[in-house]
Amino acid sequence: DKNGMRDNTIVIYMSDQGFYLGGHGLYDKRFMYEESFRTPMLIRYPAQVKPRQKNNAYALNLDIAPTLLDWIGLPVPADMQGVSMKKLLQTGNDESWRKEIYYHYYERSFGLTPHFGVKTDRYKLLHFYGAINSWELYDLKKDKSEMHNLISDPKYAQIVNDLKERIKYWQNYYKDPVKQ
């Protein structure tokens, strides 16, 4: 503000994800459960973005670099995995925006179990692999705390199959070497 750069400066503020201190019986912060999966992001760019908008679209930290490149008019390199949020931020809505998120935690440090999964607005399917080999399914509308694993419930068999197909799609898209 003091230097007159307010209207033509992009400010992005993100927090680190939460840290488990016993939630889900876990510690650390590298799990796909909501407590550590969701991360707030604030963006201010008065020249292009209306103030005080709230958007629950699935934005990723991978999207920051393509967004900045897009705003300054530079091409986004083909090997960048993110997508520019410019249209989403300018309009508040982008029908072509992602409807789900793929996540993969590869590490085996601190005794953690690698896992991958997909989250939609309604469901989350996770696969833990390595020392533990298990699947988990949560209905986020009915179980926001993700405490009731529905993976063995036959009523959800088709949803599980559909979400496994989405995982395969994203693993191919991101060239993720670990497969189901």
MDTraj code that builds the backbone (N, CA, C; nanometers):
import mdtraj as md
import numpy as np

residues = "ASP LYS ASN GLY MET ARG ASP ASN THR ILE VAL ILE TYR MET SER ASP GLN GLY PHE TYR LEU GLY GLY HIS GLY LEU TYR ASP LYS ARG PHE MET TYR GLU GLU SER PHE ARG THR PRO MET LEU ILE ARG TYR PRO ALA GLN VAL LYS PRO ARG GLN LYS ASN ASN ALA TYR ALA LEU ASN LEU ASP ILE ALA PRO THR LEU LEU ASP TRP ILE GLY LEU PRO VAL PRO ALA ASP MET GLN GLY VAL SER MET LYS LYS LEU LEU GLN THR GLY ASN ASP GLU SER TRP ARG LYS GLU ILE TYR TYR HIS TYR TYR GLU ARG SER PHE GLY LEU THR PRO HIS PHE GLY VAL LYS THR ASP ARG TYR LYS LEU LEU HIS PHE TYR GLY ALA ILE ASN SER TRP GLU LEU TYR ASP LEU LYS LYS ASP LYS SER GLU MET HIS ASN LEU ILE SER ASP PRO LYS TYR ALA GLN ILE VAL ASN ASP LEU LYS GLU ARG ILE LYS TYR TRP GLN ASN TYR TYR LYS ASP PRO VAL LYS GLN".split()
xyz = np.array([
    [0.0828, -0.1197, 0.0000],
    [0.0000, 0.0000, 0.0000],
    [0.0872, 0.1260, 0.0000],
    [0.1910, 0.1292, 0.0844],
    [0.2776, 0.2470, 0.0956],
    [0.3491, 0.2774, -0.0359],
    [0.3804, 0.1732, -0.1117],
    [0.4555, 0.1910, -0.2363],
    [0.3668, 0.1978, -0.3596],
    [0.2353, 0.2039, -0.3411],
    [0.1441, 0.2140, -0.4531],
    [0.1350, 0.0893, -0.5394],
    [0.1678, -0.0251, -0.4838],
    [0.1667, -0.1501, -0.5612],
    [0.0459, -0.2377, -0.5305],
    [-0.0427, -0.1903, -0.4475],
    [-0.1536, -0.2712, -0.3988],
    [-0.2391, -0.3301, -0.5101],
    [-0.2782, -0.2488, -0.6055],
    [-0.3728, -0.2939, -0.7077],
    [-0.3103, -0.3828, -0.8131],
    [-0.1796, -0.3820, -0.8235],
    [-0.1162, -0.4605, -0.9284],
    [-0.0181, -0.5628, -0.8707],
    [-0.0477, -0.6114, -0.7517],
    [0.0362, -0.7124, -0.6881],
    [-0.0499, -0.8317, -0.6481],
    [-0.0046, -0.9486, -0.6826],
    [-0.0740, -1.0726, -0.6458],
    [-0.0158, -1.1190, -0.5118],
    [-0.1021, -1.1338, -0.4139],
    [-0.0612, -1.1828, -0.2828],
    [-0.1322, -1.3151, -0.2602],
    [-0.0544, -1.4181, -0.2315],
    [-0.1095, -1.5506, -0.2034],
    [-0.0648, -1.5902, -0.0640],
    [-0.1610, -1.6269, 0.0177],
    [-0.1327, -1.6710, 0.1542],
    [-0.1895, -1.8103, 0.1704],
    [-0.1046, -1.9028, 0.2100],
    [-0.1491, -2.0393, 0.2376],
    [-0.0965, -2.0804, 0.3739],
    [-0.1702, -2.1655, 0.4377],
    [-0.1274, -2.2215, 0.5646],
    [-0.0707, -2.3602, 0.5391],
    [0.0032, -2.4088, 0.6347],
    [0.0429, -2.5486, 0.6338],
    [-0.0794, -2.6291, 0.6757],
    [-0.0861, -2.7539, 0.6364],
    [-0.2004, -2.8354, 0.6781],
    [-0.1911, -2.8655, 0.8270],
    [-0.3001, -2.9114, 0.8812],
    [-0.3069, -2.9394, 1.0238],
    [-0.2182, -3.0554, 1.0641],
    [-0.1955, -3.0698, 1.1927],
    [-0.1092, -3.1735, 1.2477],
    [-0.1923, -3.2619, 1.3384],
    [-0.1862, -3.3926, 1.3160],
    [-0.2601, -3.4858, 1.4014],
    [-0.1944, -3.4967, 1.5374],
    [-0.2755, -3.4897, 1.6367],
    [-0.2302, -3.5172, 1.7730],
    [-0.3267, -3.6175, 1.8342],
    [-0.3491, -3.7261, 1.7612],
    [-0.4369, -3.8322, 1.8077],
    [-0.5621, -3.8503, 1.7245],
    [-0.5966, -3.7533, 1.6396],
    [-0.7113, -3.7698, 1.5516],
    [-0.6914, -3.8909, 1.4622],
    [-0.7923, -3.9738, 1.4495],
    [-0.7846, -4.0994, 1.3738],
    [-0.6789, -4.1923, 1.4336],
    [-0.6363, -4.1652, 1.5567],
    [-0.5333, -4.2474, 1.6199],
    [-0.3959, -4.2236, 1.5590],
    [-0.3750, -4.1074, 1.4986],
    [-0.2520, -4.0796, 1.4251],
    [-0.1764, -3.9617, 1.4827],
    [-0.0540, -3.9478, 1.4387],
    [0.0247, -3.8275, 1.4604],
    [0.0797, -3.7884, 1.3237],
    [0.1425, -3.6741, 1.3137],
    [0.1987, -3.6231, 1.1896],
    [0.0921, -3.5490, 1.1104],
    [0.1120, -3.5311, 0.9794],
    [0.0185, -3.4507, 0.9021],
    [0.0074, -3.4938, 0.7574],
    [0.0545, -3.6078, 0.7223],
    [0.0649, -3.6459, 0.5819],
    [-0.0408, -3.7466, 0.5387],
    [-0.1575, -3.7368, 0.5926],
    [-0.2633, -3.8308, 0.5580],
    [-0.3729, -3.7601, 0.4785],
    [-0.4512, -3.8379, 0.4105],
    [-0.5555, -3.7836, 0.3249],
    [-0.6852, -3.7543, 0.3997],
    [-0.6870, -3.7742, 0.5290],
    [-0.8050, -3.7403, 0.6071],
    [-0.8195, -3.5887, 0.6141],
    [-0.9421, -3.5414, 0.6251],
    [-0.9718, -3.3989, 0.6134],
    [-0.8930, -3.3097, 0.7091],
    [-0.8650, -3.3567, 0.8288],
    [-0.7961, -3.2710, 0.9258],
    [-0.6629, -3.2179, 0.8727],
    [-0.5947, -3.2993, 0.7942],
    [-0.4664, -3.2516, 0.7417],
    [-0.4679, -3.2336, 0.5905],
    [-0.5752, -3.2691, 0.5273],
    [-0.5838, -3.2628, 0.3813],
    [-0.6221, -3.1234, 0.3327],
    [-0.7120, -3.0602, 0.4051],
    [-0.7600, -2.9269, 0.3644],
    [-0.6606, -2.8205, 0.4101],
    [-0.6342, -2.7269, 0.3212],
    [-0.5416, -2.6190, 0.3498],
    [-0.6027, -2.4885, 0.3005],
    [-0.6113, -2.3863, 0.3835],
    [-0.6678, -2.2600, 0.3365],
    [-0.5732, -2.1875, 0.2414],
    [-0.6311, -2.1176, 0.1465],
    [-0.5553, -2.0341, 0.0534],
    [-0.6309, -1.9036, 0.0342],
    [-0.5612, -1.7934, 0.0510],
    [-0.6183, -1.6612, 0.0269],
    [-0.5394, -1.5967, -0.0857],
    [-0.6110, -1.5345, -0.1788],
    [-0.5454, -1.4666, -0.2901],
    [-0.6042, -1.3262, -0.3022],
    [-0.5153, -1.2293, -0.3086],
    [-0.5593, -1.0916, -0.3285],
    [-0.4891, -1.0363, -0.4517],
    [-0.5693, -0.9869, -0.5431],
    [-0.5179, -0.9224, -0.6639],
    [-0.6257, -0.8258, -0.7110],
    [-0.6329, -0.7084, -0.6488],
    [-0.7431, -0.6153, -0.6743],
    [-0.7670, -0.5834, -0.8217],
    [-0.6636, -0.5858, -0.9041],
    [-0.6815, -0.5532, -1.0458],
    [-0.7614, -0.6604, -1.1200],
    [-0.7676, -0.7818, -1.0659],
    [-0.8289, -0.8924, -1.1387],
    [-0.9318, -0.9743, -1.0598],
    [-0.9268, -0.9680, -0.9270],
    [-1.0114, -1.0549, -0.8446],
    [-1.0972, -0.9703, -0.7508],
    [-1.2282, -0.9926, -0.7565],
    [-1.3179, -0.9200, -0.6651],
    [-1.2873, -0.9611, -0.5212],
    [-1.2870, -0.8651, -0.4292],
    [-1.2572, -0.8984, -0.2898],
    [-1.3705, -0.9762, -0.2228],
    [-1.3333, -1.0482, -0.1189],
    [-1.4251, -1.1196, -0.0299],
    [-1.5046, -1.2311, -0.0974],
    [-1.4516, -1.2855, -0.2030],
    [-1.5145, -1.4038, -0.2627],
    [-1.4754, -1.5257, -0.1802],
    [-1.5645, -1.6194, -0.1729],
    [-1.5325, -1.7480, -0.1104],
    [-1.5596, -1.8551, -0.2145],
    [-1.4640, -1.9435, -0.2308],
    [-1.4764, -2.0466, -0.3318],
    [-1.4272, -2.1775, -0.2726],
    [-1.5066, -2.2806, -0.2842],
    [-1.4684, -2.4120, -0.2323],
    [-1.4181, -2.5055, -0.3416],
    [-1.3778, -2.4487, -0.4551],
    [-1.3238, -2.5307, -0.5632],
    [-1.1967, -2.6009, -0.5161],
    [-1.1670, -2.7130, -0.5771],
    [-1.0483, -2.7898, -0.5403],
    [-0.9244, -2.7294, -0.6050],
    [-0.8637, -2.6363, -0.5358],
    [-0.7381, -2.5774, -0.5804],
    [-0.6243, -2.6492, -0.5101],
    [-0.5134, -2.6608, -0.5791],
    [-0.3968, -2.7295, -0.5249],
    [-0.2769, -2.6354, -0.5248],
    [-0.1799, -2.6631, -0.4396],
    [-0.0578, -2.5829, -0.4436],
    [0.0087, -2.5939, -0.5813],
    [-0.0139, -2.7033, -0.6520],
    [0.0372, -2.7200, -0.7883],
    [-0.0179, -2.6148, -0.8838],
    [-0.1291, -2.5520, -0.8492],
    [-0.1947, -2.4554, -0.9371],
    [-0.1364, -2.3143, -0.9261],
    [-0.0560, -2.2887, -0.8250],
    [-0.0064, -2.1529, -0.8033],
    [0.0857, -2.1082, -0.9161],
    [0.1861, -2.1873, -0.9489],
    [0.2805, -2.1465, -1.0539],
    [0.2106, -2.1273, -1.1888],
    [0.1258, -2.2211, -1.2353],
    [0.0564, -2.1952, -1.3621],
    [-0.0322, -2.0709, -1.3586],
    [-0.0904, -2.0409, -1.2442],
    [-0.1740, -1.9210, -1.2311],
    [-0.0900, -1.7949, -1.2468],
    [0.0217, -1.7907, -1.1776],
    [0.1086, -1.6727, -1.1865],
    [0.1634, -1.6561, -1.3280],
    [0.2053, -1.7653, -1.3890],
    [0.2550, -1.7582, -1.5268],
    [0.1460, -1.7079, -1.6217],
    [0.0243, -1.7585, -1.6037],
    [-0.0877, -1.7173, -1.6874],
    [-0.1141, -1.5668, -1.6725],
    [-0.1135, -1.5169, -1.5488],
    [-0.1417, -1.3759, -1.5251],
    [-0.0350, -1.2833, -1.5833],
    [0.0884, -1.3302, -1.5883],
    [0.1921, -1.2425, -1.6449],
    [0.2148, -1.2693, -1.7938],
    [0.1343, -1.3593, -1.8508],
    [0.1380, -1.3803, -1.9943],
    [0.2455, -1.4738, -2.0443],
    [0.2993, -1.5573, -1.9571],
    [0.3989, -1.6552, -1.9995],
    [0.3342, -1.7924, -2.0153],
    [0.3850, -1.8734, -2.1067],
    [0.3269, -2.0065, -2.1250],
    [0.3550, -2.0967, -2.0047],
    [0.2620, -2.1847, -1.9776],
    [0.2786, -2.2820, -1.8699],
    [0.3509, -2.4030, -1.9291],
    [0.4679, -2.4395, -1.8757],
    [0.5398, -2.5551, -1.9297],
    [0.4545, -2.6818, -1.9237],
    [0.4684, -2.7641, -2.0248],
    [0.3870, -2.8859, -2.0355],
    [0.4096, -2.9819, -1.9196],
    [0.5257, -2.9777, -1.8566],
    [0.5527, -3.0718, -1.7477],
    [0.5012, -3.0239, -1.6123],
    [0.4395, -2.9071, -1.6068],
    [0.3766, -2.8625, -1.4817],
    [0.2427, -2.9326, -1.4659],
    [0.2171, -2.9865, -1.3481],
    [0.0955, -3.0637, -1.3256],
    [-0.0243, -2.9784, -1.2865],
    [-0.0033, -2.8580, -1.2427],
    [-0.1132, -2.7731, -1.1994],
    [-0.1862, -2.7085, -1.3155],
    [-0.2930, -2.6357, -1.2800],
    [-0.3782, -2.5681, -1.3771],
    [-0.3951, -2.4229, -1.3311],
    [-0.3975, -2.3310, -1.4248],
    [-0.4167, -2.1902, -1.3890],
    [-0.5541, -2.1686, -1.3269],
    [-0.5564, -2.0964, -1.2163],
    [-0.6804, -2.0609, -1.1479],
    [-0.7348, -1.9261, -1.1940],
    [-0.6714, -1.8647, -1.2931],
    [-0.7067, -1.7290, -1.3343],
    [-0.8559, -1.7143, -1.3631],
    [-0.9104, -1.7968, -1.4490],
    [-1.0530, -1.7858, -1.4834],
    [-1.1412, -1.8095, -1.3607],
    [-1.1057, -1.9094, -1.2815],
    [-1.1813, -1.9404, -1.1604],
    [-1.1831, -1.8202, -1.0655],
    [-1.0697, -1.7556, -1.0490],
    [-1.0604, -1.6420, -0.9583],
    [-1.1288, -1.5172, -1.0140],
    [-1.1208, -1.4980, -1.1433],
    [-1.1819, -1.3799, -1.2033],
    [-1.3340, -1.3888, -1.2077],
    [-1.3867, -1.5081, -1.2312],
    [-1.5313, -1.5237, -1.2478],
    [-1.6002, -1.5799, -1.1246],
    [-1.5231, -1.6446, -1.0378],
    [-1.5823, -1.7101, -0.9221],
    [-1.6400, -1.8466, -0.9548],
    [-1.6400, -1.8821, -1.0832],
    [-1.6950, -2.0105, -1.1258],
    [-1.6284, -2.0503, -1.2570],
    [-1.5967, -2.1758, -1.2692],
    [-1.5396, -2.2285, -1.3922],
    [-1.5907, -2.3713, -1.4065],
    [-1.6873, -2.3906, -1.4921],
    [-1.7500, -2.5232, -1.5082],
    [-1.6498, -2.6311, -1.5479],
    [-1.5392, -2.5913, -1.6099],
    [-1.4405, -2.6911, -1.6518],
    [-1.3415, -2.7244, -1.5401],
    [-1.3557, -2.6592, -1.4251],
    [-1.2619, -2.6808, -1.3150],
    [-1.2743, -2.8221, -1.2591],
    [-1.1665, -2.8718, -1.2006],
    [-1.1626, -3.0099, -1.1490],
    [-1.2737, -3.0343, -1.0471],
    [-1.3267, -3.1549, -1.0521],
    [-1.4351, -3.1957, -0.9626],
    [-1.3866, -3.2960, -0.8580],
    [-1.2587, -3.3288, -0.8658],
    [-1.2019, -3.4258, -0.7718],
    [-1.0523, -3.4003, -0.7591],
    [-0.9956, -3.4610, -0.6559],
    [-0.8527, -3.4465, -0.6294],
    [-0.7912, -3.5844, -0.6135],
    [-0.6763, -3.6029, -0.6753],
    [-0.5942, -3.7224, -0.6547],
    [-0.4809, -3.6850, -0.5597],
    [-0.4516, -3.7743, -0.4674],
    [-0.3455, -3.7507, -0.3694],
    [-0.2610, -3.8754, -0.3589],
    [-0.1294, -3.8565, -0.3428],
    [-0.0414, -3.9705, -0.3209],
    [0.0694, -3.9291, -0.2261],
    [0.0791, -4.0016, -0.1163],
    [0.1887, -3.9845, -0.0216],
    [0.2785, -4.1064, -0.0344],
    [0.4031, -4.0855, -0.0806],
    [0.4944, -4.1945, -0.1140],
    [0.5827, -4.2395, 0.0009],
    [0.6118, -4.1518, 0.0926],
    [0.7161, -4.1744, 0.1918],
    [0.6820, -4.2864, 0.2909],
    [0.7864, -4.3427, 0.3458],
    [0.7729, -4.4412, 0.4524],
    [0.8444, -4.3912, 0.5785],
    [0.8690, -4.2626, 0.5860],
    [0.9395, -4.2040, 0.6991],
    [0.8486, -4.1958, 0.8214],
    [0.9094, -4.1888, 0.9363],
    [0.8387, -4.1750, 1.0637],
    [0.7377, -4.2880, 1.0867],
    [0.7562, -4.4007, 1.0210],
    [0.6644, -4.5129, 1.0378],
    [0.5314, -4.4954, 0.9670],
    [0.5215, -4.3956, 0.8805],
    [0.3959, -4.3706, 0.8095],
    [0.3788, -4.4682, 0.6937],
    [0.2555, -4.4889, 0.6572],
    [0.2220, -4.5814, 0.5494],
    [0.1901, -4.5033, 0.4228],
    [0.2572, -4.5354, 0.3115],
    [0.2231, -4.4679, 0.1871],
    [0.0784, -4.4982, 0.1483],
    [0.0180, -4.4010, 0.0831],
    [-0.1204, -4.4210, 0.0406],
    [-0.1541, -4.3244, -0.0719],
    [-0.2563, -4.3582, -0.1461],
    [-0.3081, -4.2703, -0.2497],
    [-0.4591, -4.2799, -0.2474],
    [-0.5224, -4.1837, -0.3128],
    [-0.6678, -4.1868, -0.3165],
    [-0.7242, -4.0747, -0.4003],
    [-0.8556, -4.0741, -0.4059],
    [-0.9267, -3.9706, -0.4792],
    [-1.0394, -3.9182, -0.3909],
    [-1.0600, -3.7871, -0.3998],
    [-1.1687, -3.7235, -0.3251],
    [-1.2593, -3.6521, -0.4235],
    [-1.3891, -3.6739, -0.4084],
    [-1.4900, -3.6002, -0.4836],
    [-1.5687, -3.5168, -0.3832],
    [-1.6719, -3.4483, -0.4281],
    [-1.7516, -3.3705, -0.3333],
    [-1.8263, -3.4600, -0.2355],
    [-1.8459, -3.5862, -0.2701],
    [-1.9242, -3.6761, -0.1856],
    [-1.8429, -3.7879, -0.1201],
    [-1.7435, -3.8407, -0.1932],
    [-1.6740, -3.9607, -0.1459],
    [-1.5230, -3.9415, -0.1438],
    [-1.4614, -4.0236, -0.0612],
    [-1.3160, -4.0319, -0.0588],
    [-1.2774, -4.1795, -0.0514],
    [-1.1932, -4.2209, -0.1462],
    [-1.1423, -4.3582, -0.1495],
    [-0.9915, -4.3524, -0.1322],
    [-0.9400, -4.4248, -0.0351],
    [-0.7966, -4.4287, -0.0061],
    [-0.7464, -4.5719, -0.0160],
    [-0.6217, -4.5859, -0.0598],
    [-0.5566, -4.7171, -0.0594],
    [-0.4220, -4.7033, 0.0104],
    [-0.4081, -4.7715, 0.1239],
    [-0.2812, -4.7798, 0.1946],
    [-0.2082, -4.9018, 0.1409],
    [-0.0789, -4.8866, 0.1143],
    [-0.0028, -4.9990, 0.0592],
    [0.1338, -5.0056, 0.1274],
    [0.2040, -5.1137, 0.1016],
    [0.3324, -5.1364, 0.1684],
    [0.3088, -5.2310, 0.2842],
    [0.3527, -5.1901, 0.4029],
    [0.3360, -5.2742, 0.5219],
    [0.1886, -5.3021, 0.5498],
    [0.1052, -5.2068, 0.5146],
    [-0.0395, -5.2222, 0.5295],
    [-0.0992, -5.2218, 0.3898],
    [-0.1923, -5.3111, 0.3636],
    [-0.2601, -5.3133, 0.2344],
    [-0.4095, -5.3098, 0.2624],
    [-0.4659, -5.1899, 0.2565],
    [-0.6084, -5.1783, 0.2867],
    [-0.6695, -5.0620, 0.2108],
    [-0.7987, -5.0728, 0.1905],
    [-0.8769, -4.9683, 0.1244],
    [-0.9743, -4.9086, 0.2253],
    [-1.0054, -4.7797, 0.2075],
    [-1.1052, -4.7135, 0.2899],
    [-1.1929, -4.6285, 0.1998],
    [-1.3223, -4.6295, 0.2276],
    [-1.4192, -4.5460, 0.1562],
    [-1.5008, -4.4694, 0.2586],
    [-1.5167, -4.3396, 0.2343],
    [-1.5975, -4.2561, 0.3225],
    [-1.6998, -4.1786, 0.2415],
    [-1.8210, -4.1718, 0.2946],
    [-1.9266, -4.0890, 0.2391],
    [-1.9207, -3.9569, 0.3150],
    [-1.8642, -3.8548, 0.2530],
    [-1.8373, -3.7288, 0.3214],
    [-1.9620, -3.6488, 0.3553],
    [-2.0718, -3.6793, 0.2918],
    [-2.1984, -3.6123, 0.3257],
    [-2.2554, -3.6690, 0.4557],
    [-2.2405, -3.7985, 0.4757],
    [-2.2949, -3.8645, 0.5944],
    [-2.1938, -3.8767, 0.7075],
    [-2.0658, -3.8677, 0.6744],
    [-1.9604, -3.8952, 0.7715],
    [-1.8449, -3.7966, 0.7512],
    [-1.8661, -3.6729, 0.7932],
    [-1.7643, -3.5685, 0.7733],
    [-1.6355, -3.5970, 0.8497],
    [-1.6443, -3.6729, 0.9569],
    [-1.5259, -3.7048, 1.0378],
    [-1.4500, -3.8266, 0.9866],
    [-1.5017, -3.8911, 0.8830],
    [-1.4370, -4.0080, 0.8216],
    [-1.4055, -4.1166, 0.9251],
    [-1.5078, -4.1559, 0.9965],
    [-1.4909, -4.2570, 1.1002],
    [-1.5543, -4.3914, 1.0646],
    [-1.6341, -4.3963, 0.9564],
    [-1.7071, -4.5181, 0.9207],
    [-1.6646, -4.5642, 0.7817],
    [-1.5710, -4.6570, 0.7808],
    [-1.5186, -4.7102, 0.6559],
    [-1.6248, -4.7981, 0.5901],
    [-1.6645, -4.7614, 0.4680],
    [-1.7716, -4.8308, 0.3965],
    [-1.7197, -4.9278, 0.2903],
    [-1.5909, -4.9552, 0.2901],
    [-1.5310, -5.0339, 0.1820],
    [-1.5935, -5.1725, 0.1679],
    [-1.6406, -5.2313, 0.2744],
    [-1.6986, -5.3665, 0.2682],
    [-1.8498, -5.3678, 0.2535],
    [-1.9110, -5.2514, 0.2491],
    [-2.0560, -5.2431, 0.2377],
    [-2.0962, -5.2652, 0.0912],
    [-2.1710, -5.3711, 0.0622],
    [-2.2070, -5.4017, -0.0768],
    [-2.2870, -5.2912, -0.1457],
    [-2.3548, -5.2062, -0.0696],
    [-2.4298, -5.0948, -0.1303],
    [-2.3379, -4.9948, -0.2002],
    [-2.2112, -4.9960, -0.1640],
    [-2.1162, -4.9007, -0.2199],
    [-2.0202, -4.9636, -0.3207],
    [-2.0443, -5.0867, -0.3606],
    [-1.9526, -5.1577, -0.4511],
    [-1.9320, -5.0829, -0.5830],
    [-2.0386, -5.0310, -0.6416],
    [-2.0245, -4.9604, -0.7692],
    [-1.9488, -4.8287, -0.7521],
    [-1.9724, -4.7615, -0.6420],
    [-1.9008, -4.6370, -0.6138],
    [-1.7520, -4.6660, -0.5993],
    [-1.7191, -4.7731, -0.5284],
    [-1.5789, -4.8125, -0.5131],
    [-1.5170, -4.8401, -0.6500],
    [-1.5859, -4.9163, -0.7335],
    [-1.5340, -4.9462, -0.8675],
    [-1.5149, -4.8185, -0.9491],
    [-1.6120, -4.7290, -0.9438],
    [-1.6025, -4.6031, -1.0178],
    [-1.4838, -4.5195, -0.9688],
    [-1.4666, -4.5108, -0.8378],
    [-1.3567, -4.4320, -0.7829],
    [-1.2210, -4.4959, -0.8123],
    [-1.2151, -4.6278, -0.8156],
    [-1.0901, -4.6950, -0.8545],
    [-1.0551, -4.6624, -0.9996],
    [-1.1547, -4.6508, -1.0835],
    [-1.1296, -4.6100, -1.2226],
    [-1.0773, -4.4673, -1.2285],
    [-1.1313, -4.3803, -1.1434],
    [-1.0829, -4.2418, -1.1387],
    [-0.9373, -4.2387, -1.0901],
    [-0.9038, -4.3232, -0.9936],
    [-0.7655, -4.3312, -0.9473],
    [-0.6744, -4.3729, -1.0619],
    [-0.7153, -4.4746, -1.1375],
    [-0.6349, -4.5179, -1.2530],
    [-0.6156, -4.4032, -1.3514],
    [-0.7231, -4.3296, -1.3762],
    [-0.7136, -4.2155, -1.4676],
    [-0.6080, -4.1167, -1.4196],
    [-0.6141, -4.0771, -1.2918],
    [-0.5214, -3.9778, -1.2392],
    [-0.3792, -4.0324, -1.2310],
    [-0.3642, -4.1598, -1.2006],
    [-0.2296, -4.2172, -1.1987],
    [-0.1671, -4.2108, -1.3382],
    [-0.2456, -4.2364, -1.4398],
    [-0.1943, -4.2226, -1.5765],
    [-0.1693, -4.0768, -1.6109],
    [-0.2602, -3.9891, -1.5759],
    [-0.2481, -3.8466, -1.6051],
    [-0.1200, -3.7878, -1.5443],
    [-0.0965, -3.8207, -1.4175],
    [0.0207, -3.7669, -1.3475],
    [0.1456, -3.8537, -1.3655],
    [0.1317, -3.9604, -1.4427],
    [0.2443, -4.0534, -1.4638],
    [0.2961, -4.1057, -1.3306],
    [0.2050, -4.1376, -1.2446],
    [0.2364, -4.1898, -1.1107],
    [0.2753, -4.3363, -1.1268],
    [0.3962, -4.3721, -1.0855],
    [0.4429, -4.5095, -1.1081],
    [0.3752, -4.6153, -1.0222],
    [0.3154, -4.5768, -0.9090],
    [0.2523, -4.6751, -0.8204],
    [0.1089, -4.6963, -0.8669],
    [0.0733, -4.8205, -0.8918],
    [-0.0612, -4.8520, -0.9412],
    [-0.1366, -4.9307, -0.8348],
    [-0.2671, -4.9390, -0.8553],
    [-0.3535, -5.0113, -0.7612],
    [-0.3146, -5.1569, -0.7513],
])
top = md.Topology()
chain = top.add_chain()
for i, resn in enumerate(residues, 1):
    res = top.add_residue(resn, chain, resSeq=i)
    for name in ("N", "CA", "C"):
        top.add_atom(name, md.element.get_by_symbol(name[0]), res)
traj = md.Trajectory(xyz[None], top)
